[in-house]
Amino acid sequence: MTGTNNDLDRVRLHYTPPVDAYERLMKERDHRRAVSRISSAAVAVTLAVGALGVLFFAFRGPHQGTHPASGPGVRAVSDLQGRVVFERSIDGQRNLFIADPDGSNAVKLTNGVNDQGGSLSPDGTEVVYKSELQDGSSGLAVAHVDGSGTTQLTTGTGYVPSWSPDGSRIAFAHPGADNAMSIFVMNADGSDAHRVNAAGTNDYAPSWSPDSSQLLFQRASDTTPRIDIWEMNADGSNERRVVSDASDPQWSPDGTWIAFTREGNVWMRNASGDTPARQVTDLSPADVGRLVWSPDSAVIAF
């Protein structure tokens, strides 16, 4: 790692566990399992079935201006392009793998004891993730998708990293000096890590806009179980709430749509916010994990 992480070093000196709301969110994230039913606008895609028992679902979302409620929107597994990064737990150790959409040609990328939260670099050659090693050390690391090795970027706690579309920066959640979960941004080499969100708030799950100028994130209330989606400029200025009672926001790569979860299902609204949000899955039990868009903005996996 080059450069220094003064903000992170100072935070670690004062760190105590995150507030209960985010402890609960992370525990729920760790125990999410696939579900048995999906709406007519979705098709199940088995990407990996191992000791983790995860079944990934993907559905064809809005494309070329269509509304998520229009048309059957079904895409066959054989039509899906590219590769998918996912977590798999074997013998009590969680690692990241990369595979074709049908689960074939899987390659193990990491070798820690609890690696999670991968985000691909824009050029598709690396994935940034939360690493936890045998010696108890942890932090954010980068793995090469060809399986050739990993590079540690930070030490200490870091969650749900998100690589900016221009490849220059990585946003992630980290407990701030005030013990609230905060949004940090650093250079892609791990240098210049600094907090960008407002002090005294509990924020999580950053997601970049396609032009790398803004961030979506979720904010938990200090007084109620409510979580809302907020937006801010990449430097932390101009914070504003954009969706109420929602979490896990993800901007579509073409900038047209925002996908998010609400009451355990996938919802979508256009990025401009001039039309109502629509529910696009109907799962039972409703328990959707983190959303990931395909590069062409046509498919979401979760």
N, C-alpha and C positions, 0 to 999 in steps of 0.2 A: 504494500500500500504506500502511495506517495502522499505527501502533505500531512497535515495534522487535523485532528478532530477535536478541537478545543471544547466545543459545545458538548460533544458526547462525553469527553473525559470529565468535564465539570458535572454533568448530569449523573454519571456513575457514582460520584462521590456522595451524592445526596439521594440515591435511588431507594425507594421502597416500592413494594408491589403496586401495580396499577389499581385504579378504583374498581369496585366490585362489578360495575356494569361491563367493563372490558374483560375482566377475568372470566365472567360468565360467557361473553361472546367467544372468547378464545377456546374455552372448554367445549362449548357447543360446536364450534368449527372442527375441533378434534374428533368429535363423536358422530358427526353427520354420516348418514348412510344413504345409499340410493333408495329410491322409492318405486312403487309398483305401477303407478298409472300416470299417464301424461295425456294432454288434450289432443284433439285432432290436428292441432297446429304443430305437433311435435312428433319426432321419431326417435326411439331409443337407439343409442349407439354403444355397444360394449367395447370399451377401450382397454380395460384391464380388470381381470378378476383373479385375485390372488388371496394371500392371507388377509389383506385389507378388505376384500369383498366389495370393492367399489364398482358400481355400474354408472358410467357417465352417460348423460343424455345430451343430445344436441337437437336444435330445431332450426328450421329456416326462418330467419327473422325478416324484417322489412328490408327490401332491396329495391333500388332504382325508384325510390319515392313511394312505394306501396305502403299501406298502413298495416301494422301487425295483425289486425283483425281480418284482413282481406285474404281470401284464398286459403287453400289447405296448407300451403307453405311447407310441404314435406320434401326433404332431400334424402336420397338414398345414401347409405354408408359408402358405397363404391364411388359416389360423386364427390366425397369430401377430399380436399387437397391438403397438402402440407403434413406437418407432424404435430403431435400433442405432448406437452409436458404434464406429468401427473405424479402424485405421491403413491407409494406402495409400502405397506408395512409387512416385513418378514421377520419372524422370530423376535418380535418386539422392537425392531429397529425400523425407523421410517426413513426412506430415501426418495430422491427424485429419479424418475425414468423419463425417457422420450421414446415415442413409438408412432407408427402409422395410425391413422384414425380407427382402423379395425383392430388395433391392439398388437399387430405383428411387428417384427423387427425392433423389439424393445431393447433399449440400451440403458444400463444403469449409469447415472451421472454423478452421484454423490455417495459418500461412504461414512456419514456421520451416524449418530444414534437417533436423531430427531430432526431431520431436514424437511423443510416445508415452505410453501408460499412462493413458488417459482414464477418469475416473470422473464419472458424472452427478450433479448436485445432486438432492436429493429432489424438488424441484418440476419437474425436467426442463428448466430454462431455461439451465443452464450446465454446463460440463464442466471439471474440473480435470485438468491433464496436465503431464508433464515437457516443458519447452520448451528448444530449442536454436536460437539465431538465427545469422544470417549472420556477425555480428561475433564469434562465438565465445562469447558470453554464454549462460548457461543458468539454469534455475531452474524453479519451479513457476508455472504461469499458469492463468488461467481464460478460456475461450472461451464466447461466447454461441451457443446452438444455432441461432439464426436467421442465423448468419454475419455478424453486425454488428460483430464485433471481439473483441479479447482484452485481458486485464488481467494484468500481471505481479504475482505475489504474493511470491515470494522470489527471491533470486539465489544462485547456487552449485548444488551437486548435490542432487537430490531424486529419488526413484524411487517408482513404483507408488502414487500418492496414492489415498486412499479417503475419500469424503465421508461424514460421519456421517448416519444416517437423519433426525436432527432438524434437520439443515442448519447446525448451529452450528460444527462443527469439521471439520478435515481431518487424517487420519493419513497418514504417509508414511515411507519409509525414507531414511536419510541417514547418511553416515559420521560417527561420533562422534569426540570429541577423543582417544579411545584407539585410533582408526583401525579400530574394529570397526563394522560396519553396525548401525545403531540405529533404533528406532522413535521418531519425533517426532510430536507433536500440536500443531496451531496453530488459532487461530480462523479462520473461513471467509474473513476479510478479510486473512489473512496475518500478523496480529499474534500475539504471545505464543507463538512457536514454542519448544517445549521437549522434551527427551528424557524418555521415560516408562519405557523398559525398563531392565533391570539392566545395570550397567556390565560391560564385559568379555565380552559375548555378541555373537554375530553373528546379527542378526534382520532379517527382510525380509517383504514382502507382507502388510501389515496389513489386516484386514477387520473392520468394525464389527458388533456385535450389533444386532438390530432396535431395541432401546430405547436405543442409543448409550451404554450403560454399560460395555461390555466390548470387548476387541479379541482376535481370533485373529491369529496370525502364525506364520511358520516360523522355526526356529532351527537353524543349522548347527553341527555339532560342530567343535571346533578340532583334533581328533585323527583323525577318520575322515570319510569322505564322507557320513555319515548326516545327514539332515535330519528334524526332527520338528515337529509342530504344537503350539504352546503357546497358552494363553489367559491374559489378565490383565485386571484392571479398567482403565478408561480412564486412571486416574491412575498406572498402573504397579504397583499393589499386587496381591498374591495371584497371582503367576505360578504356572502349573501346566501340565504336559504333558498333552495330551488325545488325541493320535494319534501313534504312532511310525512312522518310515519313510514320511513323507508330506510334501507341500508344497502351495503355492497354495491355502490354505483360503478358503472363501467361505460365510458364513452365509446361509441362505435368508431372504428378507424376512419370512416368517411365523414365523421363529425355530425351526422344527421340525427342520431338517436342516442338516448341515454337508457340503458337497461339497469334495473335494480331489483332488489327483493323486497317483498312486503307480505307479511303473514305467511312466510314459507313458500311463496310462489314467485315466478318471474313476472315483472311488469316492465312496460316500456312507455316512453313519451318522447316526442321530438325534442331536440336539443334547444330549440327556441322557446319551448314552453307555451306555445300559443294554442295547443290542443290538449285535452285531458289525457292523463295517463291511462293505459289500458292493461288489464291482466292478460297474459298470453300463455300461461300454463295453469292447469287445474290438477294439482298433485294431491294424492292421498296415501300416506300422511304427507302434509305439506312441510318440507324440510330441505330447501334448496341451499346448496353450498355456494362458494364464490363463483361468479360468472366470468367467462372468458369469451371474447369475440374472435371470430376468424378474421384474417386480414382483409377479406373482401366485404366484411360487414354483413354477410349473408347467414351466418350460423353462430349460435351461442352454445358453448358447452358449459356444463355445471355438474 
